[in-house]
Amino acid sequence: MVSNIDVLPTLLEAAGAALPTGLSGRSLMPVLRGETDEHRDLIFAEKTFHSYYDPMRCVRSRRYKYIRNFEAGFAVEVPGDIQAGAIFRANPALYSTDRPSVVELYDLESDPLEQSNLAGKENVRQVERELSAELWRWMRETQDPLLNGPVASPRYRRAMES
């Protein structure tokens, strides 16, 4: 498993440049040179704004994906140009229902399309606990602003400047 944050250190190492301190990513060069087939056990993702304020954080292992939703939102964020299209208009309810819960947990081996949220199920309780702990650890490590409360929108920040 690799993350986009690994691209910069990989390019810098390939170019022979020194890696800056504090870089979150890790070079993929050992994998590319065939020295190992393993790179990461976990990858993390975050979204705060896209079309609207919709903060969520995620950790993914090889088998599971754990998502924490910090606000209510649609199950799938569909940009305005896509909403005008025929596929969306054929069944908008498929995309515009509310997210079912704060926590989502998917078994990507048995459910690669993430249709069945396993959060709260007894048989995956330990997996849920471990991934939740990893996500909180990563949020603290990266000084995630959500740890201090909701994040002001870019428009709000611009409006406060005048």
N, C-alpha and C positions, 0 to 999 in steps of 0.2 A: 504494500500500500504506500502511496506517495501523496503528497499534498502540494498545492500550488506554491506554498512558501518554500518548497525545496528547489524551485527553479533558479532563483537568484544565486544561492550558494553553489549550485551545480555549474552555472555559467561562469561564475567568478573562478572557481577551482579549475575548470577546463581552460580558462584563459590565463591561468597562472597568477591570478591576482590574489591578494590577501583578503581573507574574509573579515568583514567588520565585526567588532564585538557587539554582542547583544542581538545578533541575527537569530530569528526564531527558527528558520529552516535549516535543513541539513543537506549537504551535497549528496547527489545521487551517483557520483562518480564511482564509488565502490561497486554499485550494482551494474553500472554501465561497463566497467572493466571486467565484470564477471567474478569479482572477488566474493560476492555474497548474493543471495537471491532475496534476502530480507532487508527491509528498510525501516518500516514503522510497524508497531503493533496496534497503534491507535492514531486516528486522524481527527482533527477538530474542525468545526465550521461555525460561522456566526453570520447572522443577518440582523440588522437593526432597522434599516429603512430600505425599501425598494420603491414600489409604487406608493406605499404608505408606511406608517410606523407599525412594525410587526417584528419585535425583537424575539429571536429564538437562538438557541445555542445547541450544538450537536456534538456528540462524540461517536465515532464509528470504530468498531473492531472488525476483524475479518468476518465474523458471523453476525454481529448485532449492530443496530443503529439506535441510539438513544437521543431523543430530542426533548428539550425543555422549552415550552412556549411561555413567554412572559406576559403576553397580552392575548385577548381574544382576537381571532381573525378567521378568515376563510380557510377551509381545508387546503386549498391550492390558490396561490396568488396568481391571478390571470391579468396580465397587462391589458390596457384599454384597446390596443390595436388587435389583440387576439380575441377579445370579447366581441369584436365586430365580425369575426369570421364564422363560417358555416359550422365548423366542428363545435365551437363553444355554443352557438345558438341552437344547435340540435338538442342539447341537454344541459342547460346552464346549471341545473340543480346538482349535477355531478361535481361541479367545481365551486359552487357558492354556498355549500353548507358550512356551518361553523366547525372549527377544530373540536374534536371530541373531548380533549383533556389537556391539562397542563403538561403532562408527561406522555411521550410516545416511545414505545420500544418495539422494534421489528426484528424478527429472525430472518436475515437476508438469505439464508440457505433454503428455508422452506417457503418463504414469502418475499421473493425478490422485488415484487411490485409494491410492497409495503401496504397491503390491504387490511391486515389484521393487527391491531394494536394490542400488544401483550402486556402493557404496563399494568401492574397490580395483580397479575396472575401468579399464583403460588409457585408454579414450576420454574419461573424465571426470576423469582424475587432476588436471589443472590446476584444474578447478572445485572439486574436493575440497580441494586445497591452499589455494586462496584463501578458501573459506568456513571452513575450519578456522582459518586465521590471523585472520579477522574475528571468529570466535567467541572465540578466546583473547584477542584485543585487547579485546573487549567485557567479558569476564570480569575482566580486569585493571582496566579503566576503572571498572567498577561494584564493584570490590573483592569479587568473588564469594567467599563463605566456602569454597567447594569447593577453591579454590586452596591452602588451608591444610590440607586433608584432609577426611575425612568429617564431616558435620554431626550434632551430637547431636540426638536426637529431643526434641520438647517434653516427653514423659513422662520422659525421662532428666533433663532440666533441672529438672523439678518434683521428681523424686525426690531430686536432689542438694540441694535447698533445705532439706530437713528434717534 
